[in-house]
Amino acid sequence: MNYRKYFEKKLKEFVKTLEEHITTKDGEWSIKGFIDAYKNIYTISNDTKQ
């Protein structure tokens, strides 16, 4: 298995473990953005969630 395929496999496994913590019961993301150390707010648009 090449590095890219290995990374993709491990990333998908990691994301699965997060789903129960970052989604609502109907599958919507509960995280709507991020705040950095300087208190800048970065929203996540809908097209990045698919």
Secondary structure, 3 states (H helix, E strand, C coil): CCHHHHHHHHHHHHHHHHHHHHECCCCCECCCEEECCCCCEEECCHHHCC
